[in-house]
Amino acid sequence: FDQSAYQGTIGGTLFPQINFFPADCAQEKVTLSSSDELVVSIGEWDEFCFGLPGTATATATSESGLTATCTVTVAAPAELPLNTPWTLDAAKGEQYLRFTAPADGWYGIRSAGDEIDPYVEVLDAQLEGIVQDDETLPDDNFFAPFYLKAGQLCYFAISAPDCETGTATITLQTLFAATSVV
């Protein structure tokens, strides 16, 4: 690899350069692999595709069995605070945020006063404890209700796929299930 370490952010890609030494030797086909596909996967054109935050080792293996490794780190996105409005700007494209649950419970993202229609995806590949909504949660313009245990971390992809400009205000809130019907 032309570098011993690479860094990126969720959703990004990078084409690493792989060099053979000495410079005038025959070039061989190289296969790339990753020690953790959730952190970095290898794309169709041998690019690094940055996934969830963390660190993985990428390995390049030539047809004759030569190998090289590098470290790939995906940086953690900004924290989405609980009960604090956050502005999605469609011009910035897809944006990533993280959240750490302060307590066991249901959480959801509310959208209000929007110029644009936001799309929220909970990136839950590493989560434990997510359970399906049993229809007792409020359905008041909340996106993707999800359950987290105290201290559990999750990531969000937030975008406005049908808009090039405009903003939306979103707020991450605790949801409370219905306890009775009167």
N, C-alpha and C positions, 0 to 999 in steps of 0.2 A: 504494500500500500504506500502511496506517496506521503501518508501521515500515519503516525502510530495511534492517534486518537481523533475521533470526529465527534461533533456535537450538533444537535438539531432540536427542533421543537415538534410537538405532536402535529401530525398531518403533513409534515415536510418531506422532501426527498433530496437525495444527494447522490451524484455519480462519483464513486471513488475511483481514483486512478491507480492502476496496478502496474508495476514496473518489473521487468526481468533484468537481472544483472549477470554478466556484464551487458552493457548497452547494445552490443552488436550480436548477441546470442539469438537463437531462433525463438520466436514467440509461440506460446502454446495457448490453447483454449483453457480458460479458467472458470471454475464453478465456485460461486459464493454461497456461504451458509451463515446462519446466525445461531448463537447459543440460546437466545430467547426471542421467539417470533412475536411476542406481545410488545417487546421494546423496539426491535428493529427486524423487519422482514426484508427479503430480497425480492425486488420487483421483476417484472417481465424482461426488462432491459438491463438487468444487473445493477439496479440502483438500490440504495438504502431507502426504505420507506419507514419513517419514524412513527412509532405507535405510542404506547403508554410510557410515561416517564420511568426512567431506570437506566441501567447500564447492561450492555451485552457485549459479547466478543464476536466479531465477524471473522470468518476464516475464508481465505482464498486458496483453492487447491487446483494445481495445474494437472494436465493430462498425465504427466509423468510422475505425479505424486509430490511435487514441491508444495510447501504450504507457507502462508504468511497470515498473521493475525493482526487485528487492531481492535481498539476499544471504541464502542459507540455509546454515547450518552444522550438520552433524550431529557431535556430540561422540563421541570415541572411548570405548569402554567400558573397564572395568578389565582389567588383564592377568591371564590365567590362568597362574600359574607352573608350570613343568615340575616334576613329581614332588612337588607340594605339595597335600595334600588341600584341597578347597574344598567348602563346604556349600551345596547347593541347598535353598532354603526354598520349598516349594510355595505358601505363602500370598503370596509376592511375585510370583507369576505368571511369565511368561517373562522370563528374564534373559539379558543379552548380555555376552560376554567376548571378549578378543582374545588372540592368541598370536603371538610372533615366533620362528621356528625358529632355534635356535642352530647347527644343522648340517643338511646334507642328510640326509633320512631319512624313515622312516615314523613316524607318531605316532597315538595313539589315546587315548580317554578310558575309564578303567575306573571302574566303579561298584561299591561294596562296602558291606555293612552297611546296606542301605537300608530305610527305613520306607516309601518310595514308589518308584515305577518311573520313573526319569528318562528324558527324551527329549532327545537331543542332535542338533542339525543344524549341519553345517559350512556356513557361508555363503560359498560358494566362487566367487561371480560374478567376482571380480577375480584369482583365483589362476591361476598358470601352474605346470605341473609336477605337477598332481594326476594320478595314474595309478591304474588299477583294481587292486584287491587280486588278486594272482595265486594265491591260496590257500596261500601259504607263510607267511603271517603268523599269529601266535597267535590263537586264537579263545577267549579266556578272559575273557568278560564285558567285551569292549571294544566301544565304539561307534564306528562310522564311521571305520575306519582311513583315513588320508590321507597323501599324500606331499608334503613341502615341501622347497624348496631353502633353504640357509642364508640367514638374513636375511629370508625371506619371511614376510609377515604374513597371518593369517587371522582370521576372526571366527566365533563360535559363538552359537547360540541354544539355551538350555538351559531345559527346563521339565518339569513333571509334569502333563500335560494331564488326567489322570483323577483328580487329587487336589487338594483345597482346602487341606489341611494336611499336615504331615509334612516330613521332611528326607531327603536322600540325600547321601552323601559321594562326590565324584568326584575323580579324579586324572588329569591329563594326563601320559602317559608315552611314552617312545620304545619303538617296537615293533621287534623283530628278526626278520627272515625266517629260515626254516629254511635251514640250510646243508648238511645231510646227513640220511640216515635210517639208523639202526643197529638 
